[in-house]
Amino acid sequence: MNLPQELTERPQWILWRYEQRTGDGKRTKVPHTCTGHKASSTNPQHWSSFDYALKMSRKPDFANGLGFVFAPDDPFCGIDLDNCYPSDAAECAPWAKEILDRFADTYTEESPSGTGVKIWCRAKAPRCGKWLIRAGAIEIYDHARYFAATGQSNGVLTIADHQADVESLVAYLDEGNPIRPRAAVIPLQIPQGQRHDTLLSLGGTMFRRGMSLEAIEVALAETNQRQCDPPYDREHIRKMVESMAEWER
């Protein structure tokens, strides 16, 4: 795996496995130690060196991947952009592209699902947590959490200082209260550069209000045909709605 040396030289590595979550049955990534037991992101005794974790991750049927734990005494902060590529056919969502452009000089990689992006930078977050934004989510942590690491990076293998940018991003998210955004009016004509993000935002609103995926697909297909200029083909709409099956209501 091609990862920054600043990360691999720290003994803050764990393994993770996919497990079915009780209640909703959703698949989730559960942290484990290199000996196979459940791991804690606040207990350094559960963490290992990168080389040992990598070796154990390659054992057949032992783990699904590696994870890096953010600790209070390291200088790193992680930003997780969830669902910014909601389907194979989708462009990067505009809300995520703005953030990626700002953090283009620091290590960034694709998430295991292929629909999200994780950013590593040097900063201390004014507040850690998760914010829902449009049809995606943003998570920011500098301790007590881990990020699954894939090594599928943007090609930048250094971790840059972005203290001011992290502070600005948290302030923007808090001030905008994106967890409960005001409903935006869908324009009569949705231009090419705004089609995907607009439809996905509309679909996310319907999804969170409890509509079935089948009903959402019908509604989005109608909006696509009547208001998108030019409209997507029906397959694009279908893939967009299928991606919502992985979301949390």
C-alpha positions as protocol buffer text, in pm:
chain_id: "A"
residue {
  index: 1
  type: MET
  ca { x: 0 y: 0 z: 0 }
}
residue {
  index: 2
  type: ASN
  ca { x: 128 y: 343 z: -95 }
}
residue {
  index: 3
  type: LEU
  ca { x: 64 y: 554 z: 215 }
}
residue {
  index: 4
  type: PRO
  ca { x: 242 y: 857 z: 366 }
}
residue {
  index: 5
  type: GLN
  ca { x: 537 y: 763 z: 583 }
}
residue {
  index: 6
  type: GLU
  ca { x: 400 y: 1001 z: 847 }
}
residue {
  index: 7
  type: LEU
  ca { x: 117 y: 753 z: 898 }
}
residue {
  index: 8
  type: THR
  ca { x: 299 y: 423 z: 853 }
}
residue {
  index: 9
  type: GLU
  ca { x: 569 y: 510 z: 1107 }
}
residue {
  index: 10
  type: ARG
  ca { x: 311 y: 544 z: 1385 }
}
residue {
  index: 11
  type: PRO
  ca { x: 185 y: 240 z: 1584 }
}
residue {
  index: 12
  type: GLN
  ca { x: -178 y: 341 z: 1541 }
}
residue {
  index: 13
  type: TRP
  ca { x: -305 y: 67 z: 1311 }
}
residue {
  index: 14
  type: ILE
  ca { x: -590 y: -178 z: 1349 }
}
residue {
  index: 15
  type: LEU
  ca { x: -787 y: -415 z: 1128 }
}
residue {
  index: 16
  type: TRP
  ca { x: -1154 y: -396 z: 1037 }
}
residue {
  index: 17
  type: ARG
  ca { x: -1415 y: -648 z: 930 }
}
residue {
  index: 18
  type: TYR
  ca { x: -1755 y: -614 z: 773 }
}
residue {
  index: 19
  type: GLU
  ca { x: -2034 y: -721 z: 1009 }
}
residue {
  index: 20
  type: GLN
  ca { x: -2413 y: -699 z: 996 }
}
residue {
  index: 21
  type: ARG
  ca { x: -2544 y: -439 z: 1237 }
}
residue {
  index: 22
  type: THR
  ca { x: -2820 y: -552 z: 1469 }
}
residue {
  index: 23
  type: GLY
  ca { x: -3150 y: -375 z: 1423 }
}
residue {
  index: 24
  type: ASP
  ca { x: -3135 y: -261 z: 1061 }
}
residue {
  index: 25
  type: GLY
  ca { x: -2903 y: -533 z: 927 }
}
residue {
  index: 26
  type: LYS
  ca { x: -2681 y: -278 z: 757 }
}
residue {
  index: 27
  type: ARG
  ca { x: -2322 y: -383 z: 687 }
}
residue {
  index: 28
  type: THR
  ca { x: -2074 y: -188 z: 898 }
}
residue {
  index: 29
  type: LYS
  ca { x: -1695 y: -183 z: 946 }
}
residue {
  index: 30
  type: VAL
  ca { x: -1605 y: -309 z: 1294 }
}
residue {
  index: 31
  type: PRO
  ca { x: -1251 y: -244 z: 1429 }
}
residue {
  index: 32
  type: HIS
  ca { x: -1043 y: -542 z: 1542 }
}
residue {
  index: 33
  type: THR
  ca { x: -698 y: -595 z: 1687 }
}
residue {
  index: 34
  type: CYS
  ca { x: -431 y: -783 z: 1496 }
}
residue {
  index: 35
  type: THR
  ca { x: -502 y: -1082 z: 1718 }
}
residue {
  index: 36
  type: GLY
  ca { x: -864 y: -1094 z: 1609 }
}
residue {
  index: 37
  type: HIS
  ca { x: -1045 y: -936 z: 1903 }
}
residue {
  index: 38
  type: LYS
  ca { x: -1270 y: -629 z: 1897 }
}
residue {
  index: 39
  type: ALA
  ca { x: -1063 y: -311 z: 1910 }
}
residue {
  index: 40
  type: SER
  ca { x: -1120 y: 29 z: 2069 }
}
residue {
  index: 41
  type: SER
  ca { x: -1022 y: 355 z: 1903 }
}
residue {
  index: 42
  type: THR
  ca { x: -939 y: 497 z: 2247 }
}
residue {
  index: 43
  type: ASN
  ca { x: -716 y: 216 z: 2378 }
}
residue {
  index: 44
  type: PRO
  ca { x: -359 y: 227 z: 2239 }
}
residue {
  index: 45
  type: GLN
  ca { x: -298 y: -128 z: 2363 }
}
residue {
  index: 46
  type: HIS
  ca { x: -530 y: -245 z: 2087 }
}
residue {
  index: 47
  type: TRP
  ca { x: -323 y: -80 z: 1812 }
}
residue {
  index: 48
  type: SER
  ca { x: -23 y: -214 z: 1622 }
}
residue {
  index: 49
  type: SER
  ca { x: 256 y: -110 z: 1390 }
}
residue {
  index: 50
  type: PHE
  ca { x: 170 y: -67 z: 1025 }
}
residue {
  index: 51
  type: ASP
  ca { x: 393 y: -355 z: 911 }
}
residue {
  index: 52
  type: TYR
  ca { x: 236 y: -601 z: 1152 }
}
residue {
  index: 53
  type: ALA
  ca { x: -119 y: -487 z: 1074 }
}
residue {
  index: 54
  type: LEU
  ca { x: -52 y: -512 z: 702 }
}
residue {
  index: 55
  type: LYS
  ca { x: 86 y: -864 z: 744 }
}
residue {
  index: 56
  type: MET
  ca { x: -215 y: -976 z: 946 }
}
residue {
  index: 57
  type: SER
  ca { x: -459 y: -812 z: 702 }
}
residue {
  index: 58
  type: ARG
  ca { x: -327 y: -1044 z: 431 }
}
residue {
  index: 59
  type: LYS
  ca { x: -419 y: -1362 z: 618 }
}
residue {
  index: 60
  type: PRO
  ca { x: -703 y: -1540 z: 435 }
}
residue {
  index: 61
  type: ASP
  ca { x: -1048 y: -1456 z: 575 }
}
residue {
  index: 62
  type: PHE
  ca { x: -898 y: -1270 z: 871 }
}
residue {
  index: 63
  type: ALA
  ca { x: -988 y: -907 z: 794 }
}
residue {
  index: 64
  type: ASN
  ca { x: -1136 y: -687 z: 525 }
}
residue {
  index: 65
  type: GLY
  ca { x: -889 y: -404 z: 559 }
}
residue {
  index: 66
  type: LEU
  ca { x: -659 y: -176 z: 757 }
}
residue {
  index: 67
  type: GLY
  ca { x: -752 y: 122 z: 970 }
}
residue {
  index: 68
  type: PHE
  ca { x: -560 y: 420 z: 1107 }
}
residue {
  index: 69
  type: VAL
  ca { x: -663 y: 547 z: 1452 }
}
residue {
  index: 70
  type: PHE
  ca { x: -657 y: 920 z: 1524 }
}
residue {
  index: 71
  type: ALA
  ca { x: -506 y: 985 z: 1868 }
}
residue {
  index: 72
  type: PRO
  ca { x: -500 y: 1297 z: 2088 }
}
residue {
  index: 73
  type: ASP
  ca { x: -119 y: 1316 z: 2077 }
}
residue {
  index: 74
  type: ASP
  ca { x: -80 y: 1303 z: 1698 }
}
residue {
  index: 75
  type: PRO
  ca { x: -110 y: 1611 z: 1473 }
}
residue {
  index: 76
  type: PHE
  ca { x: -358 y: 1461 z: 1228 }
}
residue {
  index: 77
  type: CYS
  ca { x: -718 y: 1532 z: 1148 }
}
residue {
  index: 78
  type: GLY
  ca { x: -943 y: 1328 z: 919 }
}
residue {
  index: 79
  type: ILE
  ca { x: -1226 y: 1449 z: 697 }
}
residue {
  index: 80
  type: ASP
  ca { x: -1464 y: 1187 z: 556 }
}
residue {
  index: 81
  type: LEU
  ca { x: -1680 y: 1291 z: 261 }
}
residue {
  index: 82
  type: ASP
  ca { x: -1953 y: 1030 z: 236 }
}
residue {
  index: 83
  type: ASN
  ca { x: -2154 y: 960 z: -78 }
}
residue {
  index: 84
  type: CYS
  ca { x: -1986 y: 1221 z: -295 }
}
residue {
  index: 85
  type: TYR
  ca { x: -1968 y: 962 z: -577 }
}
residue {
  index: 86
  type: PRO
  ca { x: -2308 y: 795 z: -525 }
}
residue {
  index: 87
  type: SER
  ca { x: -2278 y: 575 z: -835 }
}
residue {
  index: 88
  type: ASP
  ca { x: -2018 y: 460 z: -1088 }
}
residue {
  index: 89
  type: ALA
  ca { x: -2170 y: 693 z: -1347 }
}
residue {
  index: 90
  type: ALA
  ca { x: -2175 y: 1000 z: -1124 }
}
residue {
  index: 91
  type: GLU
  ca { x: -1947 y: 1300 z: -1125 }
}
residue {
  index: 92
  type: CYS
  ca { x: -1816 y: 1425 z: -792 }
}
residue {
  index: 93
  type: ALA
  ca { x: -2092 y: 1614 z: -611 }
}
residue {
  index: 94
  type: PRO
  ca { x: -2026 y: 1992 z: -625 }
}
residue {
  index: 95
  type: TRP
  ca { x: -2037 y: 2027 z: -244 }
}
residue {
  index: 96
  type: ALA
  ca { x: -1757 y: 1769 z: -214 }
}
residue {
  index: 97
  type: LYS
  ca { x: -1551 y: 1903 z: -505 }
}
residue {
  index: 98
  type: GLU
  ca { x: -1521 y: 2241 z: -336 }
}
residue {
  index: 99
  type: ILE
  ca { x: -1371 y: 2075 z: -29 }
}
residue {
  index: 100
  type: LEU
  ca { x: -1142 y: 1846 z: -231 }
}
residue {
  index: 101
  type: ASP
  ca { x: -1008 y: 2144 z: -425 }
}
residue {
  index: 102
  type: ARG
  ca { x: -922 y: 2323 z: -101 }
}
residue {
  index: 103
  type: PHE
  ca { x: -740 y: 2015 z: 37 }
}
residue {
  index: 104
  type: ALA
  ca { x: -576 y: 1912 z: -292 }
}
residue {
  index: 105
  type: ASP
  ca { x: -223 y: 1939 z: -151 }
}
residue {
  index: 106
  type: THR
  ca { x: -267 y: 1680 z: 124 }
}
residue {
  index: 107
  type: TYR
  ca { x: -312 y: 1302 z: 129 }
}
residue {
  index: 108
  type: THR
  ca { x: -656 y: 1193 z: 9 }
}
residue {
  index: 109
  type: GLU
  ca { x: -787 y: 848 z: -80 }
}
residue {
  index: 110
  type: GLU
  ca { x: -1096 y: 667 z: -200 }
}
residue {
  index: 111
  type: SER
  ca { x: -1308 y: 495 z: 64 }
}
residue {
  index: 112
  type: PRO
  ca { x: -1360 y: 116 z: 59 }
}
residue {
  index: 113
  type: SER
  ca { x: -1711 y: 160 z: -85 }
}
residue {
  index: 114
  type: GLY
  ca { x: -1583 y: 369 z: -375 }
}
residue {
  index: 115
  type: THR
  ca { x: -1852 y: 631 z: -309 }
}
residue {
  index: 116
  type: GLY
  ca { x: -1662 y: 846 z: -61 }
}
residue {
  index: 117
  type: VAL
  ca { x: -1328 y: 1018 z: -7 }
}
residue {
  index: 118
  type: LYS
  ca { x: -1115 y: 1052 z: 305 }
}
residue {
  index: 119
  type: ILE
  ca { x: -874 y: 1340 z: 366 }
}
residue {
  index: 120
  type: TRP
  ca { x: -581 y: 1342 z: 608 }
}
residue {
  index: 121
  type: CYS
  ca { x: -435 y: 1678 z: 715 }
}
residue {
  index: 122
  type: ARG
  ca { x: -256 y: 1844 z: 1006 }
}
residue {
  index: 123
  type: ALA
  ca { x: -507 y: 2023 z: 1226 }
}
residue {
  index: 124
  type: LYS
  ca { x: -703 y: 2013 z: 1550 }
}
residue {
  index: 125
  type: ALA
  ca { x: -1075 y: 2027 z: 1491 }
}
residue {
  index: 126
  type: PRO
  ca { x: -1274 y: 2288 z: 1689 }
}
residue {
  index: 127
  type: ARG
  ca { x: -1545 y: 2022 z: 1711 }
}
residue {
  index: 128
  type: CYS
  ca { x: -1556 y: 1662 z: 1598 }
}
residue {
  index: 129
  type: GLY
  ca { x: -1867 y: 1497 z: 1464 }
}
residue {
  index: 130
  type: LYS
  ca { x: -2091 y: 1423 z: 1167 }
}
residue {
  index: 131
  type: TRP
  ca { x: -2294 y: 1665 z: 959 }
}
residue {
  index: 132
  type: LEU
  ca { x: -2554 y: 1566 z: 701 }
}
residue {
  index: 133
  type: ILE
  ca { x: -2527 y: 1781 z: 390 }
}
residue {
  index: 134
  type: ARG
  ca { x: -2756 y: 1751 z: 90 }
}
residue {
  index: 135
  type: ALA
  ca { x: -2751 y: 1382 z: -4 }
}
residue {
  index: 136
  type: GLY
  ca { x: -2417 y: 1307 z: 161 }
}
residue {
  index: 137
  type: ALA
  ca { x: -2238 y: 1355 z: 491 }
}
residue {
  index: 138
  type: ILE
  ca { x: -1918 y: 1505 z: 630 }
}
residue {
  index: 139
  type: GLU
  ca { x: -1736 y: 1362 z: 931 }
}
residue {
  index: 140
  type: ILE
  ca { x: -1440 y: 1534 z: 1097 }
}
residue {
  index: 141
  type: TYR
  ca { x: -1230 y: 1372 z: 1370 }
}
residue {
  index: 142
  type: ASP
  ca { x: -888 y: 1426 z: 1528 }
}
residue {
  index: 143
  type: HIS
  ca { x: -913 y: 1160 z: 1803 }
}
residue {
  index: 144
  type: ALA
  ca { x: -1113 y: 857 z: 1921 }
}
residue {
  index: 145
  type: ARG
  ca { x: -1201 y: 743 z: 1567 }
}
residue {
  index: 146
  type: TYR
  ca { x: -1038 y: 541 z: 1294 }
}
residue {
  index: 147
  type: PHE
  ca { x: -1042 y: 567 z: 917 }
}
residue {
  index: 148
  type: ALA
  ca { x: -1035 y: 260 z: 694 }
}
residue {
  index: 149
  type: ALA
  ca { x: -726 y: 298 z: 475 }
}
residue {
  index: 150
  type: THR
  ca { x: -723 y: 180 z: 113 }
}
residue {
  index: 151
  type: GLY
  ca { x: -409 y: 341 z: -32 }
}
residue {
  index: 152
  type: GLN
  ca { x: -610 y: 441 z: -342 }
}
residue {
  index: 153
  type: SER
  ca { x: -487 y: 797 z: -324 }
}
residue {
  index: 154
  type: ASN
  ca { x: -480 y: 1124 z: -514 }
}
residue {
  index: 155
  type: GLY
  ca { x: -104 y: 1075 z: -562 }
}
residue {
  index: 156
  type: VAL
  ca { x: -6 y: 1320 z: -287 }
}
residue {
  index: 157
  type: LEU
  ca { x: 193 y: 1137 z: -20 }
}
residue {
  index: 158
  type: THR
  ca { x: 245 y: 1425 z: 221 }
}
residue {
  index: 159
  type: ILE
  ca { x: 11 y: 1550 z: 492 }
}
residue {
  index: 160
  type: ALA
  ca { x: -25 y: 1927 z: 477 }
}
residue {
  index: 161
  type: ASP
  ca { x: -122 y: 2176 z: 746 }
}
residue {
  index: 162
  type: HIS
  ca { x: -484 y: 2290 z: 709 }
}
residue {
  index: 163
  type: GLN
  ca { x: -569 y: 2426 z: 1052 }
}
residue {
  index: 164
  type: ALA
  ca { x: -739 y: 2736 z: 914 }
}
residue {
  index: 165
  type: ASP
  ca { x: -934 y: 2535 z: 655 }
}
residue {
  index: 166
  type: VAL
  ca { x: -1060 y: 2285 z: 913 }
}
residue {
  index: 167
  type: GLU
  ca { x: -1170 y: 2566 z: 1142 }
}
residue {
  index: 168
  type: SER
  ca { x: -1344 y: 2737 z: 851 }
}
residue {
  index: 169
  type: LEU
  ca { x: -1516 y: 2415 z: 742 }
}
residue {
  index: 170
  type: VAL
  ca { x: -1647 y: 2334 z: 1091 }
}
residue {
  index: 171
  type: ALA
  ca { x: -1771 y: 2693 z: 1133 }
}
residue {
  index: 172
  type: TYR
  ca { x: -1948 y: 2676 z: 798 }
}
residue {
  index: 173
  type: LEU
  ca { x: -2113 y: 2344 z: 881 }
}
residue {
  index: 174
  type: ASP
  ca { x: -2223 y: 2464 z: 1224 }
}
residue {
  index: 175
  type: GLU
  ca { x: -2349 y: 2798 z: 1100 }
}
residue {
  index: 176
  type: GLY
  ca { x: -2533 y: 2650 z: 804 }
}
residue {
  index: 177
  type: ASN
  ca { x: -2698 y: 2383 z: 1023 }
}
residue {
  index: 178
  type: PRO
  ca { x: -2689 y: 2134 z: 732 }
}
residue {
  index: 179
  type: ILE
  ca { x: -2852 y: 1863 z: 944 }
}
residue {
  index: 180
  type: ARG
  ca { x: -3186 y: 2036 z: 890 }
}
residue {
  index: 181
  type: PRO
  ca { x: -3144 y: 2240 z: 570 }
}
residue {
  index: 182
  type: ARG
  ca { x: -3419 y: 2457 z: 437 }
}
residue {
  index: 183
  type: ALA
  ca { x: -3585 y: 2305 z: 134 }
}
residue {
  index: 184
  type: ALA
  ca { x: -3454 y: 2461 z: -186 }
}
residue {
  index: 185
  type: VAL
  ca { x: -3683 y: 2536 z: -478 }
}
residue {
  index: 186
  type: ILE
  ca { x: -3610 y: 2308 z: -775 }
}
residue {
  index: 187
  type: PRO
  ca { x: -3566 y: 2531 z: -1084 }
}
residue {
  index: 188
  type: LEU
  ca { x: -3792 y: 2480 z: -1384 }
}
residue {
  index: 189
  type: GLN
  ca { x: -3482 y: 2409 z: -1593 }
}
residue {
  index: 190
  type: ILE
  ca { x: -3188 y: 2230 z: -1431 }
}
residue {
  index: 191
  type: PRO
  ca { x: -2869 y: 2299 z: -1631 }
}
residue {
  index: 192
  type: GLN
  ca { x: -2609 y: 2034 z: -1712 }
}
residue {
  index: 193
  type: GLY
  ca { x: -2364 y: 2123 z: -1434 }
}
residue {
  index: 194
  type: GLN
  ca { x: -2631 y: 2103 z: -1164 }
}
residue {
  index: 195
  type: ARG
  ca { x: -2838 y: 1801 z: -1271 }
}
residue {
  index: 196
  type: HIS
  ca { x: -2683 y: 1524 z: -1063 }
}
residue {
  index: 197
  type: ASP
  ca { x: -2647 y: 1721 z: -739 }
}
residue {
  index: 198
  type: THR
  ca { x: -2999 y: 1862 z: -767 }
}
residue {
  index: 199
  type: LEU
  ca { x: -3160 y: 1523 z: -832 }
}
residue {
  index: 200
  type: LEU
  ca { x: -2958 y: 1357 z: -557 }
}
residue {
  index: 201
  type: SER
  ca { x: -3053 y: 1627 z: -308 }
}
residue {
  index: 202
  type: LEU
  ca { x: -3419 y: 1587 z: -402 }
}
residue {
  index: 203
  type: GLY
  ca { x: -3392 y: 1208 z: -372 }
}
residue {
  index: 204
  type: GLY
  ca { x: -3223 y: 1242 z: -32 }
}
residue {
  index: 205
  type: THR
  ca { x: -3511 y: 1455 z: 97 }
}
residue {
  index: 206
  type: MET
  ca { x: -3765 y: 1195 z: -14 }
}
residue {
  index: 207
  type: PHE
  ca { x: -3554 y: 912 z: 130 }
}
residue {
  index: 208
  type: ARG
  ca { x: -3524 y: 1074 z: 474 }
}
residue {
  index: 209
  type: ARG
  ca { x: -3900 y: 1131 z: 477 }
}
residue {
  index: 210
  type: GLY
  ca { x: -3957 y: 757 z: 437 }
}
residue {
  index: 211
  type: MET
  ca { x: -4046 y: 715 z: 70 }
}
residue {
  index: 212
  type: SER
  ca { x: -3966 y: 380 z: -90 }
}
residue {
  index: 213
  type: LEU
  ca { x: -3682 y: 354 z: -341 }
}
residue {
  index: 214
  type: GLU
  ca { x: -3932 y: 262 z: -611 }
}
residue {
  index: 215
  type: ALA
  ca { x: -4136 y: 577 z: -549 }
}
residue {
  index: 216
  type: ILE
  ca { x: -3822 y: 791 z: -539 }
}
residue {
  index: 217
  type: GLU
  ca { x: -3707 y: 651 z: -874 }
}
residue {
  index: 218
  type: VAL
  ca { x: -4042 y: 736 z: -1035 }
}
residue {
  index: 219
  type: ALA
  ca { x: -4033 y: 1091 z: -897 }
}
residue {
  index: 220
  type: LEU
  ca { x: -3672 y: 1153 z: -1000 }
}
residue {
  index: 221
  type: ALA
  ca { x: -3730 y: 1009 z: -1346 }
}
residue {
  index: 222
  type: GLU
  ca { x: -4022 y: 1247 z: -1396 }
}
residue {
  index: 223
  type: THR
  ca { x: -3820 y: 1548 z: -1275 }
}
residue {
  index: 224
  type: ASN
  ca { x: -3530 y: 1441 z: -1493 }
}
residue {
  index: 225
  type: GLN
  ca { x: -3742 y: 1424 z: -1807 }
}
residue {
  index: 226
  type: ARG
  ca { x: -3934 y: 1745 z: -1746 }
}
residue {
  index: 227
  type: GLN
  ca { x: -3668 y: 1973 z: -1599 }
}
residue {
  index: 228
  type: CYS
  ca { x: -3312 y: 1851 z: -1668 }
}
residue {
  index: 229
  type: ASP
  ca { x: -3142 y: 2007 z: -1970 }
}
residue {
  index: 230
  type: PRO
  ca { x: -3049 y: 1768 z: -2119 }
}
residue {
  index: 231
  type: PRO
  ca { x: -3209 y: 1478 z: -1925 }
}
residue {
  index: 232
  type: TYR
  ca { x: -3006 y: 1179 z: -1809 }
}
residue {
  index: 233
  type: ASP
  ca { x: -3087 y: 834 z: -1944 }
}
residue {
  index: 234
  type: ARG
  ca { x: -3303 y: 618 z: -1716 }
}
residue {
  index: 235
  type: GLU
  ca { x: -3006 y: 396 z: -1621 }
}
residue {
  index: 236
  type: HIS
  ca { x: -2833 y: 691 z: -1453 }
}
residue {
  index: 237
  type: ILE
  ca { x: -3142 y: 758 z: -1242 }
}
residue {
  index: 238
  type: ARG
  ca { x: -3171 y: 390 z: -1153 }
}
residue {
  index: 239
  type: LYS
  ca { x: -2809 y: 372 z: -1033 }
}
residue {
  index: 240
  type: MET
  ca { x: -2852 y: 692 z: -835 }
}
residue {
  index: 241
  type: VAL
  ca { x: -3152 y: 548 z: -650 }
}
residue {
  index: 242
  type: GLU
  ca { x: -2982 y: 209 z: -598 }
}
residue {
  index: 243
  type: SER
  ca { x: -2698 y: 387 z: -416 }
}
residue {
  index: 244
  type: MET
  ca { x: -2949 y: 512 z: -158 }
}
residue {
  index: 245
  type: ALA
  ca { x: -2997 y: 157 z: -31 }
}
residue {
  index: 246
  type: GLU
  ca { x: -2669 y: 203 z: 161 }
}
residue {
  index: 247
  type: TRP
  ca { x: -2783 y: 522 z: 333 }
}
residue {
  index: 248
  type: GLU
  ca { x: -2912 y: 556 z: 688 }
}
residue {
  index: 249
  type: ARG
  ca { x: -3260 y: 697 z: 733 }
}
